Amino acid sequence: MDAAQTEALRRLPAVQAVVLAPAVAALEAQHEVVVRCARQAIDEARQRILRGDLNAGDTVVAATVSLLAELLHDPYPPVINGTGVVVQTNLGRAPVSTHAARAMAAAASGYMGLETVLASGERGGRGSVITALLRVLTGAEQSLVVNNNASAVFLALRALCGGREVLVSRGEAVEIGGGFRIPDVLRQSGAVLVEVGTTNRTYAHDYVAAINERTAAILRVHASNFAITGFTARPELRELAEVAHAHDLLLLEDVGSGCLLATERFGLEHEPTLAESIAAGADLVCASGDKLLGGPQAGIAIGRTKVIETMRRHPLARALRADKTCLAGLAATLQHYARGDAEESVPVWWMLSRTAAWLEQRVATWLAHLDDGRFSSVATQSVVGGGSLPGKTLPSYALSIVDPQRNADVVARVLRSQRPIVFPRVEDQRVLIDARTVLPEQDDELLVALKSL
Ligand SMILES: *Cc1c(COP(=O)(O)O)cnc(C)c1O
């Protein structure tokens, strides 16, 4: 250490001086918390001085302020989604409807009739209203709601197939993303994976050939985030139900997105619906609550009473169960489908049902407020995302930003770091804000963000 470093260390502010600095005091944090942040900032400055940054001491107050600000302000700041990915996992998947958000807030901040005796005198289970809604919407006898779809699949395999064999097509023993791999989930559940068929072609007779006295079930997994195209074959769900039931096995399906509407109506490819899976004879169908269903994070298991009751009685069911805010939000979301207003009220479907002409008009309205040559309107493609309809796009319109002073990545970074936060998409050296995924009430905020660029 040289003399200059010794002097810089000596000049580091004392903890008390940092605590009393006006910028720090203005944040009005609890005293011990302020002291800890000040110590951390001073320690970091000391390390930097030892590495040769002699002016590090000057930034101690600012560093303390930013440590405190991170603790105290907006831990999950709202974001305007301009990516064009409707079910954006990194941005929180499906935004819930206003009705569902109100129900969740009310459930969170008060007491609710979660497991009370209902007006009918019957003791209502935690999910009895949800079961009633899912019964009319999908035809399933019973339902169980858990934390997420990964939990639903895991609980199903554990409770229904533990120690026994489960047949899965080789093309479906896949990774869904974020550490959810079918072979790993099966292993952890205590069930034994038996792969049948080949990666691209699997027939009903491949399943039949693999059945023995240890077989418990056939598991069908929806290829959510990829598509195998070309020379492919796989049996219809109905055929698999026949094979399973002829051999006294269960047919389980991990359908992924939990779609309740016909996607064709929106110009999309067919995405299997929960009702179709039940009608085809699946004994259990597992889906996410926050993909195409458009509700809160949840795992929805629907199917035959006997199967659901076996899952409900398993000790893991308690460990994986959904909380009251989730149940309230899910019930409110399902009510939109029961009322028939999902297309307008559930944000995911509102976004998917916007036409290209409507989106072009929306971008034109934004442009009318932006008197600036950097902005223009371009045709683009949105995607559903969240492991639904891989490779399928919807024609859309985006606001394009080309800044002669800064490259596209820099502009995108500025949009992500200023308030309100905008997440754009960068394509061909242009920054795009896809009009489809900007929520209806976010136009003004978006314009504020764009004007401050
Ligand atoms: C998304 C998905 C999952 C995981 O669901 P989570 O709700 O994120 O736990 C499992 N299986 C399939 C087929 C999926 O698409």
The ligand as a MOL file (V3000), in Angstrom:
LIG
                    3D

  0  0  0     0  0            999 V3000
M  V30 BEGIN CTAB
M  V30 COUNTS 15 15 0 0 0
M  V30 BEGIN ATOM
M  V30 1 C -45.3320 -24.7570 -18.8720 0
M  V30 2 C -45.3860 -26.2140 -18.8080 0
M  V30 3 C -45.0720 -26.8920 -17.6140 0
M  V30 4 C -44.6540 -26.1580 -16.3680 0
M  V30 5 O -45.7300 -25.4300 -15.8520 0
M  V30 6 P -45.5170 -24.4220 -14.6180 0
M  V30 7 O -46.8960 -23.8800 -14.3660 0
M  V30 8 O -44.5520 -23.3890 -15.0700 0
M  V30 9 O -45.0080 -25.2120 -13.4790 0
M  V30 10 C -45.1580 -28.2620 -17.6020 0
M  V30 11 N -45.5210 -28.9510 -18.7050 0
M  V30 12 C -45.8360 -28.3460 -19.8600 0
M  V30 13 C -46.2350 -29.1670 -21.0440 0
M  V30 14 C -45.7820 -26.9460 -19.9560 0
M  V30 15 O -46.0800 -26.3270 -21.1080 0
M  V30 END ATOM
M  V30 BEGIN BOND
M  V30 1 1 1 2
M  V30 2 1 2 3
M  V30 3 2 2 14
M  V30 4 1 3 4
M  V30 5 2 3 10
M  V30 6 1 4 5
M  V30 7 1 5 6
M  V30 8 2 6 7
M  V30 9 1 6 8
M  V30 10 1 6 9
M  V30 11 1 10 11
M  V30 12 2 11 12
M  V30 13 1 12 13
M  V30 14 1 12 14
M  V30 15 1 14 15
M  V30 END BOND
M  V30 END CTAB
M  END
